[in-house]
Amino acid sequence: MFVSCLWLLRRIGSAWMAVLCLLVMFSPGLSFHTSTSTIHVSWGEALAESKPKPIDETFMTLPLAIERALAGNPGLGEIKARAEAMAAIPSQVGSLPDPTVNFGLLNLPTRSFNLHNEDMTMVEMGVSQMIPFPGKLALREKIAEQEALAATDSVDEARLRLVREVKQGWWRLFYYDRALSLLDEAENFFQQLIDIAQEKYKVGTGAQQDVLLAQLELSKLKSEKLELVSLRHTQNALINALLDIAVETPAKIPVEAEFKLPTLIEAVLQDKALKVRPLFAQHQKMLGAAKDRVDLAKQDFYPDFTVGGGYAIRQNTPTGQTRSDFANVQLSMNVPIYANTKQAKAVDQRKSELLQEQYSLQDEHHKIQAGIAAKATEYQQTKEKLLLLEHEIIPQAQQAVNSLLAGYQMSQTDFTDLLRTQINFFQYQTQYWQALTNTQQILAELSAEVGEELSHD
C-alpha cells in the first residue's frame, strides 16, 4: 500500500489552516498572509487522486541514497576487496609446491681447489619436487573455495546492513524535516494566538495571563526547534558518511515520499530468512569448510613424499683420461612418529572448530528468529498506532481545537483549555510522523533480518 506523504502533509496542515481561518473570522482587524493552498479532501480521496510527481534531482530520495551508498561506501568496498582476495586463494593452495633446483660442487679438494685431481670431484645439478599424500591438495583447495564463497556471502550480508542503515537514517531525516515544519506552523499559530489574547486584554475581555501562557508555549517551541535542528545536523553527517560524501554537505530530503504498510506473517518471514539470508549461507559454507578441515587433519597421519633426480659431471684426469658422469634418483618422505602429540591433537582441534561452527550457526538461527518475531510484533503495534492517529485521534483533536477556539472568541471557553488542547493536537501530529517513521525503520530492519526487500502485499 503506497501513500503519498504530500497528501498526508496537506491533510494535517489543513488543521492549522482551519484554525487560522477561524481566527480571521472571529478577530476583526487582524489579517493573515499565507501562500499555502490547502485542499480539503478525505484520506481516501487523497489515496485515490494522488499521483507521483517528479522530484528535483537536487533532492536526495531514498532510492538515490541507497544507490550512492552501494556504489561508494568504503566499508562495503573493504569487504568486497577481501572477498576478491580470498577468491584468488583456492588455485594457490591446490597447486603443487614449487620444485627445487639445486647446483653444487661435490668433493672439491681444499688444498688445490682443482676439479681434475680427484676422481670424486664433480659438478652436480638436480631437481626435486615435494608431493603431498594423495587427496591433501584437493581438500585444501575445497576448503579455500568454501571460504571464498563464504566471503562472497559476507559481501551480500554487508549490503543488507548498509541498506538498512541508509533507510533508517533517511527516514530519520524525513521525520526531522516534518517535525521542524510542524514547529514552524505551531510558532505562527501561537504568535497569532498571542495577538488575539493581547487584543482581548486591551478591550477588557481577556486576561494578561492568557498572553503570558501563550508566550511561554511559544518559547518552548523555539527550544524544541533548536534541539531538532541539532539532531538533524548530526543525522545529516551520519548519512553523508554512509554515502561517502562530505559530511558538511546538506541533505535535502523531499517533502513527498512513498511508504508501505504491508501485512506481515511472522511464519512466512521466518521461513524466507532460512532460504535467502546470506548470513545462513555463509555459515553453511564455513561449516562445510570446517568438516573438510577435519578430514585434512586426518590425512596428515599419512606422509608426504619428495622425489628428485640429479646429474653429476666429472672433469677429465690431469693426464686427459675421461671420467664417467654420475646420475642419481632419490625418494624421501616424512615419518609422523609424533602422531599422538601432533597429528592427533590437530584432529581434536579441527573437531572442536567444527563444533564451534555448528553452535555458531544454531545461535545465529535463534537470534534471527527472535529478531524477526520482536520486530514483526513491534511493527504491527506501531502500524495500529499510526492508523489510530490517522483516522481517530488527529481528526478528533482537530474538531476539539476548532470548537474551543470558537468558544474562546465568544468568551465561553477558558484559554488554558484551548491552549492545552492545541498543544495536544500538535503533539498528536508529531506522534503521527514519528509512528510513520518507526514503521519504515522497522521494515528496514526486517528486510535486513529476512535477507530481501519485503513486498507490499
C-alpha positions as a Markdown table, in Angstrom:
| # | Residue | x | y | z |
|---|---|---|---|---|
| 1 | Met | 0.0 | 0.0 | 0.0 |
| 2 | Phe | 1.6 | 3.2 | -1.2 |
| 3 | Val | 0.6 | 6.6 | 0.2 |
| 4 | Ser | 1.7 | 10.0 | -1.0 |
| 5 | Cys | 3.1 | 11.8 | 2.0 |
| 6 | Leu | 2.3 | 15.1 | 0.3 |
| 7 | Trp | -1.4 | 14.5 | 0.8 |
| 8 | Leu | -0.7 | 13.5 | 4.4 |
| 9 | Leu | 1.1 | 16.7 | 4.9 |
| 10 | Arg | -1.7 | 18.6 | 3.4 |
| 11 | Arg | -4.2 | 16.7 | 5.5 |
| 12 | Ile | -2.5 | 17.6 | 8.7 |
| 13 | Gly | -1.7 | 21.1 | 7.5 |
| 14 | Ser | -5.4 | 21.7 | 6.9 |
| 15 | Ala | -6.0 | 21.6 | 10.6 |
| 16 | Trp | -3.7 | 24.6 | 11.1 |
| 17 | Met | -5.4 | 26.4 | 8.2 |
| 18 | Ala | -8.8 | 25.7 | 9.7 |
| 19 | Val | -7.7 | 27.2 | 12.9 |
| 20 | Leu | -6.3 | 30.3 | 11.2 |
| 21 | Cys | -9.5 | 30.7 | 9.2 |
| 22 | Leu | -11.4 | 30.7 | 12.5 |
| 23 | Leu | -9.0 | 33.3 | 13.9 |
| 24 | Val | -9.7 | 35.5 | 10.9 |
| 25 | Met | -13.4 | 35.1 | 11.2 |
| 26 | Phe | -13.5 | 35.9 | 14.9 |
| 27 | Ser | -10.8 | 38.5 | 15.1 |
| 28 | Pro | -11.7 | 41.7 | 13.2 |
| 29 | Gly | -8.8 | 43.9 | 12.3 |
| 30 | Leu | -6.3 | 41.0 | 12.1 |
| 31 | Ser | -5.1 | 39.7 | 8.8 |
| 32 | Phe | -3.2 | 36.6 | 7.9 |
| 33 | His | -0.9 | 36.3 | 4.9 |
| 34 | Thr | 0.0 | 32.8 | 3.6 |
| 35 | Ser | 1.0 | 31.4 | 0.3 |
| 36 | Thr | 0.0 | 27.8 | 1.3 |
| 37 | Ser | -3.0 | 26.5 | -0.5 |
| 38 | Thr | -4.9 | 23.7 | 1.3 |
| 39 | Ile | -7.1 | 21.2 | -0.4 |
| 40 | His | -9.7 | 19.7 | 2.0 |
| 41 | Val | -10.0 | 16.1 | 0.9 |
| 42 | Ser | -10.5 | 12.9 | 2.8 |
| 43 | Trp | -7.7 | 10.4 | 3.3 |
| 44 | Gly | -9.4 | 8.0 | 1.0 |
| 45 | Glu | -9.8 | 10.7 | -1.8 |
| 46 | Ala | -6.1 | 11.6 | -1.3 |
| 47 | Leu | -5.1 | 8.0 | -1.9 |
| 48 | Ala | -7.3 | 7.7 | -5.0 |
| 49 | Glu | -6.2 | 11.0 | -6.6 |
| 50 | Ser | -2.6 | 11.3 | -5.7 |
| 51 | Lys | -0.1 | 10.8 | -8.5 |
| 52 | Pro | 3.7 | 10.6 | -8.2 |
| 53 | Lys | 5.3 | 13.9 | -9.0 |
| 54 | Pro | 8.8 | 14.4 | -10.5 |
| 55 | Ile | 11.3 | 15.3 | -7.8 |
| 56 | Asp | 14.1 | 17.7 | -8.3 |
| 57 | Glu | 17.4 | 15.9 | -8.8 |
| 58 | Thr | 18.9 | 18.1 | -6.1 |
| 59 | Phe | 16.8 | 16.2 | -3.6 |
| 60 | Met | 18.1 | 13.0 | -2.1 |
| 61 | Thr | 15.4 | 10.5 | -2.5 |
| 62 | Leu | 15.6 | 7.1 | -0.7 |
| 63 | Pro | 16.4 | 5.1 | -3.8 |
| 64 | Leu | 19.1 | 7.6 | -4.8 |
| 65 | Ala | 20.6 | 7.4 | -1.3 |
| 66 | Ile | 20.7 | 3.6 | -1.4 |
| 67 | Glu | 22.3 | 3.7 | -4.9 |
| 68 | Arg | 25.0 | 6.1 | -3.8 |
| 69 | Ala | 25.8 | 4.1 | -0.6 |
| 70 | Leu | 26.1 | 0.8 | -2.5 |
| 71 | Ala | 28.4 | 2.5 | -5.1 |
| 72 | Gly | 30.7 | 4.4 | -2.8 |
| 73 | Asn | 30.6 | 3.2 | 0.8 |
| 74 | Pro | 34.2 | 2.5 | 1.9 |
| 75 | Gly | 33.2 | -0.1 | 4.4 |
| 76 | Leu | 31.4 | -2.2 | 1.8 |
| 77 | Gly | 34.4 | -1.7 | -0.6 |
| 78 | Glu | 36.7 | -3.1 | 2.1 |
| 79 | Ile | 34.6 | -6.3 | 2.4 |
| 80 | Lys | 34.4 | -6.6 | -1.4 |
| 81 | Ala | 38.2 | -6.4 | -1.7 |
| 82 | Arg | 38.6 | -9.0 | 1.0 |
| 83 | Ala | 36.2 | -11.4 | -0.9 |
| 84 | Glu | 38.1 | -10.8 | -4.1 |
| 85 | Ala | 41.4 | -11.6 | -2.3 |
| 86 | Met | 40.0 | -14.8 | -0.9 |
| 87 | Ala | 38.7 | -15.9 | -4.4 |
| 88 | Ala | 42.4 | -16.0 | -5.5 |
| 89 | Ile | 43.4 | -18.5 | -2.8 |
| 90 | Pro | 41.9 | -21.9 | -4.0 |
| 91 | Ser | 44.1 | -22.3 | -7.0 |
| 92 | Gln | 47.2 | -21.4 | -4.9 |
| 93 | Val | 46.6 | -24.0 | -2.2 |
| 94 | Gly | 45.5 | -26.6 | -4.7 |
| 95 | Ser | 48.8 | -26.4 | -6.7 |
| 96 | Leu | 51.9 | -28.5 | -6.0 |
| 97 | Pro | 54.7 | -26.7 | -4.2 |
| 98 | Asp | 57.3 | -25.2 | -6.4 |
| 99 | Pro | 60.1 | -27.6 | -7.4 |
| 100 | Thr | 63.5 | -27.1 | -6.1 |
| 101 | Val | 66.5 | -26.8 | -8.4 |
| 102 | Asn | 70.0 | -27.3 | -6.9 |
| 103 | Phe | 73.5 | -26.8 | -8.1 |
| 104 | Gly | 76.7 | -27.7 | -6.2 |
| 105 | Leu | 80.3 | -28.8 | -6.2 |
| 106 | Leu | 80.9 | -32.1 | -4.6 |
| 107 | Asn | 84.2 | -33.4 | -3.0 |
| 108 | Leu | 86.2 | -30.3 | -4.0 |
| 109 | Pro | 89.8 | -30.7 | -2.6 |
| 110 | Thr | 90.6 | -27.8 | -0.3 |
| 111 | Arg | 94.3 | -27.9 | -0.9 |
| 112 | Ser | 94.2 | -27.2 | -4.6 |
| 113 | Phe | 90.5 | -26.5 | -5.5 |
| 114 | Asn | 91.2 | -28.3 | -8.7 |
| 115 | Leu | 88.4 | -30.1 | -10.4 |
| 116 | His | 90.7 | -32.6 | -12.2 |
| 117 | Asn | 92.8 | -34.1 | -9.5 |
| 118 | Glu | 90.3 | -36.2 | -7.5 |
| 119 | Asp | 88.1 | -38.8 | -9.0 |
| 120 | Met | 85.1 | -37.9 | -6.8 |
| 121 | Thr | 85.2 | -34.2 | -7.5 |
| 122 | Met | 82.1 | -33.3 | -9.6 |
| 123 | Val | 79.7 | -30.6 | -10.5 |
| 124 | Glu | 76.1 | -31.6 | -9.6 |
| 125 | Met | 72.8 | -30.3 | -10.9 |
| 126 | Gly | 69.4 | -31.6 | -9.7 |
| 127 | Val | 65.7 | -31.0 | -9.3 |
| 128 | Ser | 63.3 | -32.2 | -6.6 |
| 129 | Gln | 59.5 | -32.0 | -6.1 |
| 130 | Met | 57.5 | -32.4 | -2.9 |
| 131 | Ile | 54.3 | -34.3 | -3.5 |
| 132 | Pro | 51.6 | -34.3 | -0.7 |
| 133 | Phe | 49.8 | -37.5 | 0.1 |
| 134 | Pro | 47.0 | -38.1 | -2.5 |
| 135 | Gly | 43.9 | -36.2 | -1.5 |
| 136 | Lys | 45.5 | -33.4 | 0.5 |
| 137 | Leu | 45.7 | -30.8 | -2.2 |
| 138 | Ala | 42.1 | -31.4 | -3.3 |
| 139 | Leu | 40.9 | -30.9 | 0.3 |
| 140 | Arg | 42.9 | -27.8 | 0.7 |
| 141 | Glu | 41.5 | -26.3 | -2.5 |
| 142 | Lys | 38.0 | -27.3 | -1.5 |
| 143 | Ile | 38.4 | -25.6 | 1.9 |
| 144 | Ala | 39.7 | -22.4 | 0.3 |
| 145 | Glu | 36.8 | -22.4 | -2.2 |
| 146 | Gln | 34.2 | -22.7 | 0.6 |
| 147 | Glu | 35.9 | -19.8 | 2.5 |
| 148 | Ala | 35.9 | -17.7 | -0.7 |
| 149 | Leu | 32.2 | -18.4 | -1.3 |
| 150 | Ala | 31.5 | -17.5 | 2.4 |
| 151 | Ala | 33.4 | -14.2 | 1.8 |
| 152 | Thr | 31.1 | -13.5 | -1.1 |
| 153 | Asp | 28.1 | -14.1 | 1.1 |
| 154 | Ser | 29.6 | -11.7 | 3.6 |
| 155 | Val | 29.5 | -9.0 | 0.9 |
| 156 | Asp | 25.8 | -9.6 | 0.4 |
| 157 | Glu | 25.3 | -9.5 | 4.2 |
| 158 | Ala | 27.2 | -6.2 | 4.4 |
| 159 | Arg | 24.9 | -4.8 | 1.6 |
| 160 | Leu | 21.9 | -5.7 | 3.7 |
| 161 | Arg | 23.3 | -3.9 | 6.7 |
| 162 | Leu | 24.3 | -0.9 | 4.7 |
| 163 | Val | 20.9 | -0.6 | 3.0 |
| 164 | Arg | 19.2 | -0.9 | 6.5 |
| 165 | Glu | 21.4 | 1.9 | 7.9 |
| 166 | Val | 20.7 | 4.2 | 4.9 |
| 167 | Lys | 16.9 | 3.6 | 5.1 |
| 168 | Gln | 16.8 | 4.2 | 8.8 |
| 169 | Gly | 18.9 | 7.3 | 8.6 |
| 170 | Trp | 17.0 | 8.7 | 5.6 |
| 171 | Trp | 13.6 | 8.2 | 7.4 |
| 172 | Arg | 15.0 | 9.9 | 10.5 |
| 173 | Leu | 15.9 | 12.9 | 8.4 |
| 174 | Phe | 12.5 | 12.8 | 6.9 |
| 175 | Tyr | 10.9 | 12.9 | 10.3 |
| 176 | Tyr | 13.1 | 15.8 | 11.5 |
| 177 | Asp | 12.0 | 17.8 | 8.5 |
| 178 | Arg | 8.4 | 17.1 | 9.1 |
| 179 | Ala | 8.7 | 17.9 | 12.8 |
| 180 | Leu | 10.5 | 21.2 | 12.0 |
| 181 | Ser | 7.8 | 22.1 | 9.5 |
| 182 | Leu | 5.1 | 21.4 | 12.2 |
| 183 | Leu | 7.1 | 23.6 | 14.6 |
| 184 | Asp | 7.2 | 26.4 | 12.1 |
| 185 | Glu | 3.4 | 26.2 | 11.7 |
| 186 | Ala | 2.9 | 26.0 | 15.5 |
| 187 | Glu | 5.1 | 29.1 | 16.0 |
| 188 | Asn | 2.9 | 31.0 | 13.6 |
| 189 | Phe | -0.2 | 29.8 | 15.3 |
| 190 | Phe | 0.9 | 30.8 | 18.8 |
| 191 | Gln | 2.1 | 34.1 | 17.5 |
| 192 | Gln | -1.3 | 34.8 | 16.1 |
| 193 | Leu | -2.9 | 33.5 | 19.3 |
| 194 | Ile | -0.8 | 35.9 | 21.3 |
| 195 | Asp | -2.0 | 38.7 | 19.1 |
| 196 | Ile | -5.6 | 37.7 | 19.8 |
| 197 | Ala | -5.1 | 37.4 | 23.5 |
| 198 | Gln | -3.4 | 40.8 | 23.6 |
| 199 | Glu | -6.3 | 42.3 | 21.6 |
| 200 | Lys | -8.9 | 40.8 | 24.0 |
| 201 | Tyr | -6.8 | 42.0 | 27.0 |
| 202 | Lys | -6.8 | 45.6 | 25.6 |
| 203 | Val | -10.6 | 45.7 | 25.3 |
| 204 | Gly | -11.0 | 44.1 | 28.7 |
| 205 | Thr | -12.4 | 40.8 | 27.6 |
| 206 | Gly | -9.3 | 38.8 | 28.3 |
| 207 | Ala | -6.7 | 38.2 | 31.0 |
| 208 | Gln | -3.0 | 39.0 | 30.9 |
| 209 | Gln | -2.1 | 35.5 | 32.0 |
| 210 | Asp | -3.5 | 34.3 | 28.7 |
| 211 | Val | -0.9 | 36.3 | 26.9 |
| 212 | Leu | 1.9 | 35.1 | 29.2 |
| 213 | Leu | 0.9 | 31.4 | 28.8 |
| 214 | Ala | 0.9 | 31.7 | 25.0 |
| 215 | Gln | 4.3 | 33.4 | 25.1 |
| 216 | Leu | 5.6 | 30.6 | 27.3 |
| 217 | Glu | 4.5 | 27.9 | 24.9 |
| 218 | Leu | 6.0 | 29.8 | 22.0 |
| 219 | Ser | 9.3 | 29.9 | 23.8 |
| 220 | Lys | 9.1 | 26.1 | 24.5 |
| 221 | Leu | 8.5 | 25.5 | 20.8 |
| 222 | Lys | 11.6 | 27.6 | 19.9 |
| 223 | Ser | 13.6 | 25.5 | 22.4 |
| 224 | Glu | 12.4 | 22.2 | 20.8 |
| 225 | Lys | 13.2 | 23.6 | 17.4 |
| 226 | Leu | 16.8 | 24.2 | 18.4 |
| 227 | Glu | 17.1 | 20.6 | 19.6 |
| 228 | Leu | 15.6 | 19.2 | 16.4 |
| 229 | Val | 18.0 | 21.3 | 14.3 |
| 230 | Ser | 20.9 | 19.9 | 16.2 |
| 231 | Leu | 19.7 | 16.3 | 15.8 |
| 232 | Arg | 19.1 | 16.8 | 12.1 |
| 233 | His | 22.6 | 18.2 | 11.6 |
| 234 | Thr | 24.1 | 15.2 | 13.4 |
| 235 | Gln | 22.0 | 12.7 | 11.3 |
| 236 | Asn | 22.9 | 14.6 | 8.2 |
| 237 | Ala | 26.6 | 14.0 | 8.9 |
| 238 | Leu | 26.0 | 10.3 | 9.6 |
| 239 | Ile | 24.1 | 9.6 | 6.4 |
| 240 | Asn | 26.7 | 11.5 | 4.4 |
| 241 | Ala | 29.4 | 9.3 | 5.8 |
| 242 | Leu | 27.4 | 6.2 | 4.7 |
| 243 | Leu | 27.2 | 7.7 | 1.2 |
| 244 | Asp | 30.9 | 8.7 | 1.1 |
| 245 | Ile | 30.2 | 12.4 | 0.6 |
| 246 | Ala | 31.5 | 15.4 | 2.5 |
| 247 | Val | 29.9 | 15.4 | 5.9 |
| 248 | Glu | 29.1 | 19.1 | 5.7 |
| 249 | Thr | 27.0 | 18.6 | 2.6 |
| 250 | Pro | 23.4 | 19.4 | 3.4 |
| 251 | Ala | 21.0 | 16.6 | 2.7 |
| 252 | Lys | 17.8 | 17.8 | 1.0 |
| 253 | Ile | 15.0 | 15.4 | 1.7 |
| 254 | Pro | 11.9 | 15.8 | -0.4 |
| 255 | Val | 8.6 | 16.6 | 1.3 |
| 256 | Glu | 6.9 | 13.8 | -0.7 |
| 257 | Ala | 7.8 | 10.2 | -0.1 |
| 258 | Glu | 6.2 | 6.9 | -0.7 |
| 259 | Phe | 5.9 | 4.4 | 2.1 |
| 260 | Lys | 4.4 | 1.0 | 2.5 |
| 261 | Leu | 2.4 | -0.7 | 5.3 |
| 262 | Pro | 2.4 | -4.4 | 4.2 |
| 263 | Thr | 0.7 | -7.1 | 6.2 |
| 264 | Leu | 3.3 | -9.3 | 7.7 |
| 265 | Ile | 3.1 | -13.0 | 8.6 |
| 266 | Glu | 5.8 | -14.0 | 11.0 |
| 267 | Ala | 6.0 | -17.7 | 10.0 |
| 268 | Val | 6.5 | -16.7 | 6.3 |
| 269 | Leu | 9.3 | -14.3 | 7.3 |
| 270 | Gln | 11.0 | -16.9 | 9.4 |
| 271 | Asp | 10.9 | -19.5 | 6.5 |
| 272 | Lys | 12.1 | -17.0 | 4.0 |
| 273 | Ala | 15.0 | -15.9 | 6.2 |
| 274 | Leu | 16.3 | -19.5 | 6.3 |
| 275 | Lys | 16.2 | -19.7 | 2.5 |
| 276 | Val | 17.5 | -16.3 | 1.4 |
| 277 | Arg | 19.5 | -14.7 | 4.2 |
| 278 | Pro | 23.2 | -14.6 | 3.1 |
| 279 | Leu | 24.3 | -15.0 | 6.7 |
| 280 | Phe | 22.9 | -18.5 | 6.8 |
| 281 | Ala | 24.6 | -19.4 | 3.5 |
| 282 | Gln | 27.8 | -18.0 | 4.8 |
| 283 | His | 27.7 | -20.1 | 8.0 |
| 284 | Gln | 26.7 | -23.2 | 6.0 |
| 285 | Lys | 29.8 | -22.8 | 3.8 |
| 286 | Met | 32.0 | -22.2 | 6.8 |
| 287 | Leu | 30.5 | -25.4 | 8.3 |
| 288 | Gly | 31.4 | -27.3 | 5.2 |
| 289 | Ala | 35.0 | -25.9 | 5.3 |
| 290 | Ala | 35.3 | -27.0 | 9.0 |
| 291 | Lys | 34.2 | -30.5 | 8.1 |
| 292 | Asp | 36.8 | -30.7 | 5.3 |
| 293 | Arg | 39.5 | -29.4 | 7.8 |
| 294 | Val | 38.8 | -32.4 | 10.0 |
| 295 | Asp | 39.3 | -34.7 | 7.0 |
| 296 | Leu | 42.5 | -32.9 | 6.1 |
| 297 | Ala | 43.8 | -33.2 | 9.6 |
| 298 | Lys | 43.3 | -37.0 | 9.4 |
| 299 | Gln | 45.2 | -37.0 | 6.1 |
| 300 | Asp | 48.2 | -35.6 | 7.9 |
| 301 | Phe | 48.7 | -39.1 | 9.5 |
| 302 | Tyr | 50.0 | -40.1 | 6.1 |
| 303 | Pro | 53.4 | -39.0 | 4.9 |
| 304 | Asp | 54.3 | -36.5 | 2.1 |
| 305 | Phe | 56.9 | -37.5 | -0.5 |
| 306 | Thr | 59.8 | -35.8 | -2.1 |
| 307 | Val | 61.1 | -37.1 | -5.4 |
| 308 | Gly | 64.2 | -35.8 | -7.2 |
| 309 | Gly | 66.9 | -36.5 | -9.6 |
| 310 | Gly | 70.4 | -35.2 | -10.4 |
| 311 | Tyr | 73.3 | -35.4 | -12.7 |
| 312 | Ala | 76.9 | -35.1 | -11.6 |
| 313 | Ile | 79.6 | -34.1 | -14.1 |
| 314 | Arg | 83.2 | -35.1 | -13.6 |
| 315 | Gln | 86.2 | -33.5 | -15.3 |
| 316 | Asn | 88.9 | -35.5 | -17.1 |
| 317 | Thr | 92.0 | -36.6 | -15.2 |
| 318 | Pro | 95.2 | -34.4 | -15.4 |
| 319 | Thr | 96.5 | -36.9 | -18.0 |
| 320 | Gly | 93.4 | -36.4 | -20.2 |
| 321 | Gln | 91.7 | -39.7 | -19.3 |
| 322 | Thr | 87.9 | -39.3 | -19.4 |
| 323 | Arg | 85.8 | -39.9 | -16.3 |
| 324 | Ser | 82.2 | -41.2 | -16.3 |
| 325 | Asp | 79.5 | -38.8 | -15.2 |
| 326 | Phe | 77.0 | -39.9 | -12.4 |
| 327 | Ala | 73.2 | -39.8 | -12.3 |
| 328 | Asn | 71.1 | -40.2 | -9.2 |
| 329 | Val | 67.5 | -40.5 | -8.2 |
| 330 | Gln | 66.0 | -40.0 | -4.8 |
| 331 | Leu | 62.8 | -40.6 | -2.9 |
| 332 | Ser | 62.1 | -39.3 | 0.6 |
| 333 | Met | 59.1 | -39.0 | 2.9 |
| 334 | Asn | 58.4 | -37.5 | 6.3 |
| 335 | Val | 57.6 | -40.0 | 9.1 |
| 336 | Pro | 54.8 | -39.0 | 11.5 |
| 337 | Ile | 56.4 | -40.5 | 14.6 |
| 338 | Tyr | 54.9 | -37.9 | 16.9 |
| 339 | Ala | 51.3 | -38.5 | 15.8 |
| 340 | Asn | 50.0 | -38.7 | 19.4 |
| 341 | Thr | 51.1 | -35.2 | 20.3 |
| 342 | Lys | 50.9 | -33.6 | 16.9 |
| 343 | Gln | 48.5 | -35.1 | 14.3 |
| 344 | Ala | 46.1 | -36.5 | 16.8 |
| 345 | Lys | 45.9 | -33.1 | 18.6 |
| 346 | Ala | 45.3 | -31.4 | 15.2 |
| 347 | Val | 42.3 | -33.7 | 14.6 |
| 348 | Asp | 40.9 | -32.8 | 18.0 |
| 349 | Gln | 41.4 | -29.1 | 17.3 |
| 350 | Arg | 39.6 | -29.3 | 14.0 |
| 351 | Lys | 36.7 | -31.3 | 15.5 |
| 352 | Ser | 36.3 | -28.6 | 18.2 |
| 353 | Glu | 36.3 | -25.9 | 15.4 |
| 354 | Leu | 33.6 | -27.9 | 13.6 |
| 355 | Leu | 31.6 | -27.9 | 16.8 |
| 356 | Gln | 32.1 | -24.2 | 17.1 |
| 357 | Glu | 30.7 | -23.6 | 13.6 |
| 358 | Gln | 27.7 | -25.8 | 14.4 |
| 359 | Tyr | 26.9 | -23.8 | 17.5 |
| 360 | Ser | 27.5 | -20.5 | 15.7 |
| 361 | Leu | 25.0 | -21.4 | 13.0 |
| 362 | Gln | 22.5 | -22.5 | 15.6 |
| 363 | Asp | 23.0 | -19.4 | 17.6 |
| 364 | Glu | 22.5 | -17.1 | 14.6 |
| 365 | His | 19.4 | -19.0 | 13.7 |
| 366 | His | 17.9 | -18.4 | 17.2 |
| 367 | Lys | 18.9 | -14.7 | 17.1 |
| 368 | Ile | 17.3 | -14.1 | 13.7 |
| 369 | Gln | 14.2 | -15.9 | 14.7 |
| 370 | Ala | 13.9 | -13.8 | 17.9 |
| 371 | Gly | 14.7 | -10.6 | 16.0 |
| 372 | Ile | 12.0 | -11.3 | 13.3 |
| 373 | Ala | 9.4 | -12.1 | 16.0 |
| 374 | Ala | 10.2 | -9.0 | 18.0 |
| 375 | Lys | 10.3 | -6.6 | 15.0 |
| 376 | Ala | 7.1 | -8.1 | 13.5 |
| 377 | Thr | 5.2 | -7.5 | 16.8 |
| 378 | Glu | 6.7 | -4.0 | 17.1 |
| 379 | Tyr | 5.7 | -3.2 | 13.5 |
| 380 | Gln | 2.2 | -4.3 | 14.0 |
| 381 | Gln | 1.8 | -2.2 | 17.1 |
| 382 | Thr | 3.3 | 0.8 | 15.5 |
| 383 | Lys | 1.2 | 0.4 | 12.4 |
| 384 | Glu | -2.0 | 0.2 | 14.5 |
| 385 | Lys | -0.9 | 3.3 | 16.4 |
| 386 | Leu | -0.3 | 5.1 | 13.1 |
| 387 | Leu | -3.7 | 4.2 | 11.8 |
| 388 | Leu | -5.4 | 5.2 | 15.1 |
| 389 | Leu | -3.7 | 8.6 | 14.9 |
| 390 | Glu | -4.7 | 9.0 | 11.3 |
| 391 | His | -8.3 | 8.0 | 11.5 |
| 392 | Glu | -9.4 | 8.9 | 15.0 |
| 393 | Ile | -7.1 | 10.9 | 17.3 |
| 394 | Ile | -6.0 | 13.6 | 14.9 |
| 395 | Pro | -9.5 | 14.3 | 13.4 |
| 396 | Gln | -11.0 | 14.4 | 16.9 |
| 397 | Ala | -8.3 | 16.6 | 18.2 |
| 398 | Gln | -8.8 | 19.0 | 15.3 |
| 399 | Gln | -12.5 | 19.2 | 16.0 |
| 400 | Ala | -11.8 | 19.9 | 19.7 |
| 401 | Val | -9.4 | 22.7 | 18.8 |
| 402 | Asn | -11.9 | 24.3 | 16.4 |
| 403 | Ser | -14.7 | 24.1 | 18.9 |
| 404 | Leu | -12.7 | 25.5 | 21.8 |
| 405 | Leu | -11.3 | 28.3 | 19.6 |
| 406 | Ala | -14.8 | 29.3 | 18.6 |
| 407 | Gly | -15.9 | 29.3 | 22.2 |
| 408 | Tyr | -12.9 | 31.4 | 23.3 |
| 409 | Gln | -13.7 | 34.0 | 20.8 |
| 410 | Met | -17.2 | 34.2 | 22.3 |
| 411 | Ser | -15.7 | 34.2 | 25.9 |
| 412 | Gln | -17.3 | 30.9 | 26.5 |
| 413 | Thr | -14.1 | 28.8 | 26.8 |
| 414 | Asp | -11.2 | 29.1 | 29.2 |
| 415 | Phe | -7.9 | 30.0 | 27.4 |
| 416 | Thr | -5.9 | 27.3 | 29.2 |
| 417 | Asp | -8.3 | 24.6 | 27.9 |
| 418 | Leu | -7.7 | 25.9 | 24.4 |
| 419 | Leu | -4.0 | 26.1 | 24.9 |
| 420 | Arg | -3.8 | 22.6 | 26.3 |
| 421 | Thr | -5.9 | 21.1 | 23.5 |
| 422 | Gln | -3.9 | 22.9 | 20.9 |
| 423 | Ile | -0.6 | 21.6 | 22.3 |
| 424 | Asn | -2.0 | 18.1 | 22.4 |
| 425 | Phe | -3.1 | 18.5 | 18.8 |
| 426 | Phe | 0.5 | 19.5 | 17.8 |
| 427 | Gln | 1.9 | 16.5 | 19.8 |
| 428 | Tyr | -0.5 | 14.1 | 18.1 |
| 429 | Gln | 0.7 | 15.4 | 14.7 |
| 430 | Thr | 4.3 | 14.9 | 15.8 |
| 431 | Gln | 3.4 | 11.4 | 17.0 |
| 432 | Tyr | 1.9 | 10.6 | 13.6 |
| 433 | Trp | 5.1 | 11.4 | 11.8 |
| 434 | Gln | 7.1 | 9.6 | 14.4 |
| 435 | Ala | 4.9 | 6.5 | 14.1 |
| 436 | Leu | 5.2 | 6.7 | 10.3 |
| 437 | Thr | 9.0 | 6.9 | 10.5 |
| 438 | Asn | 9.1 | 4.0 | 13.0 |
| 439 | Thr | 7.1 | 1.7 | 10.7 |
| 440 | Gln | 9.5 | 2.3 | 7.9 |
| 441 | Gln | 12.6 | 1.9 | 10.1 |
| 442 | Ile | 11.2 | -1.4 | 11.4 |
| 443 | Leu | 10.5 | -2.6 | 7.9 |
| 444 | Ala | 14.1 | -1.8 | 7.0 |
| 445 | Glu | 15.3 | -3.9 | 9.9 |
| 446 | Leu | 13.0 | -6.7 | 9.0 |
| 447 | Ser | 14.2 | -6.6 | 5.4 |
| 448 | Ala | 17.8 | -7.0 | 6.7 |
| 449 | Glu | 16.8 | -9.8 | 9.0 |
| 450 | Val | 14.9 | -11.7 | 6.3 |
| 451 | Gly | 17.5 | -11.1 | 3.6 |
| 452 | Glu | 15.4 | -9.4 | 0.9 |
| 453 | Glu | 13.2 | -6.4 | 0.4 |
| 454 | Leu | 9.7 | -7.1 | 1.8 |
| 455 | Ser | 6.9 | -7.0 | -0.7 |
| 456 | His | 4.0 | -4.6 | -0.4 |
| 457 | Asp | 1.4 | -7.3 | 0.0 |
